[in-house]
Amino acid sequence: MDVKRRNFLRGLVSAAGVAGAGTASAQHVHEAPAQKPALHPAPPAAPVPPDKLGAGVVPVITPDLPDMPWRLEDGVKVFEIAAEHVRTEFLPGRVVDAWGFNGSVPGPTIQVNDGDRVRLIVENRLPEPFSMHWHGLEIPNDMDGSPGLTQDPIAPGGRFVYEFTLHQNGTFFYHSHMAMQEMMGMIGLFVIHPRRAHAPAVDRDYAIVMQEWAILPNNTIPNTLAMEFNWLTFNGKAGPATTPLLCKRGERVRIRFVNLGMDHHPIHLHGHQFAVTGSEGGRIRTTADEPANTVLVGVAQARDIEFVANNPGDWHLHCHLPHHMMNQMASMVGPLMTGGMRPGPMTGGMGIVTGGALGESAAPAFGRALGVGAEAERPMPNIPLGGQQPTLMQPARSTSGQGMYPGYPQDMFMAMDAAVAKPETFGLRPGWSGGTMGMMTIVRVLSAEMFDRIAELKVEQARQVRA
C-alpha cells in the first residue's frame, strides 16, 4: 500500500474516533472552542426533599389566590389543572364571568423547587380548543404548549399530560397560548424556588399578577376585542378589595410582578427604594445595586423587586398610569346608564376623540369602546355604578350645582372601608379605601405587636369560616 493511501486511511480512522466522541462532524475535525460559562450553575449534590423548600427559602404568598396542591408519585410532583369558566368578583358587587384554572382567576400558584420533576395533567373544560404554555421554562419542545407547532390543541373535554424536569429558579408563569383566552383571565404563577436562598435572603416573599379587563356596564363577560380597559386587577381583585401585603419593620421583602395583558405597567412603591433582582428569565446575576421606586413591567414580563421595610406605615403600591388607578372608567358615565346600543368607529368611545370632550366622537360605541351609546353635549355628573352607594368624601365647594358642569368632577373619592374589611385592613386610617382603586394595593410596614395582632385576627377568621 502506498504512503499516500496509508496516510489517508489513518486520517479516516482518526476522524471516525473523534466523531464517535460527539465532538466533531464526520467531515472535519475542529479545535474545541473555549468553554463558556453555563447559563445555570451546577446544582448542589443533595436535592431538596419534595415536601420542603431549600435552605433559607421562604414560601411565596399570593394574596387573594390559593396555592395549587400536588401529590407525589414515584418521585414526580403531580398537578391536576382544569381550564374552566370561573365566576369571580373584582370587588364587592362587581361579578365577572371569566376563564381560569381550578376555580380561580388568576389560577392557583404553583410552587416547586429547582431540580423537581413535575407532571401537569391539564383538562380542557372550555367550549373551545385550548393549549397551555409554560412561560420562560426551558423544557423539551413537545412540552412547550404551542398549539399546532408543538402539539394539537386540547379539544373540549380532552386532556394533555405535560412532564419535565426543572433546572431553573425564579418567577415564571403558565397561561393559555390561545390569544383571546389570555384576555379572559387564563394565567397563573409558576414559582421555582432555588435550592439555597439567594443572598441576602428575604423574610417575606409576595407575588402579584396584573390583568386588564373591559367590562360592559350591566354585563359580566369581558370584552376581549377591546383595546381600552376599565377594570385593572392585582391577583384578580381591584382596589380597595386587594389584600394588603404585610411585613414587620426591618424585614427584607421580595415582591414578584407578572404582567399578561395589553398594557405595560409602571409599578410604584411609596416610602421605600428597591432593587430589581429578577426577570422572567430568572435571577439577575449582577453586583450592581441600582435604587429605584418605580419599575416598568412590560407585557409578558416578570420583575422581582427587593427592599428593606425600614419605614413604618401604610404605603401604596400601584401602577402609575392614571387610568389604571381607577375602577369602572367609562366615557360620559351618567348617560351610560340609560343610553341605547349604537354602532361606532374604533377611534371613539374611551378617549380617542377627534372633537370636543363631550362631542359625538367621545360617546361610547362598538369597537374601541365599552360598546354602549350615550348622549353627547350634555352636562352630566360622575355617579357610582353597579348599585353601590359608597360614601362620597369631597372637600366643600363654594359654587352651587356641584358636579353639574360639563366634564366635571374629574375624580371621585368613594370610601367603602366596611365593604372590603378583612384582618389585613385592621388599623388602617378611616377612609383609606377611597384612594385605593384599580391596580392598587397597600404595603403595610408594621410593628411586631400589630403584625401579631393581625395574625390572630386571621386565625380567628379562619376558625369562623370552618365553623
PyMOL commands that set and color helices and strands:
alter all, ss='L'
color gray80, all
select helices_A, chain A and resi 3-20+141-143+179-182+322-325+333-336+360-362+418-420+423-425+432-435+448-466
alter helices_A, ss='H'
color red, helices_A
select strands_A, chain A and resi 71-73+76-89+95-101+107-113+117-124+132-135+159-165+170-176+187-193+204-213+231-234+245-248+252-259+265-269+275-279+282-283+294-297+302-308+313-319+391-392+414-415+440-446
alter strands_A, ss='S'
color yellow, strands_A
deselect
rebuild
show_as cartoon
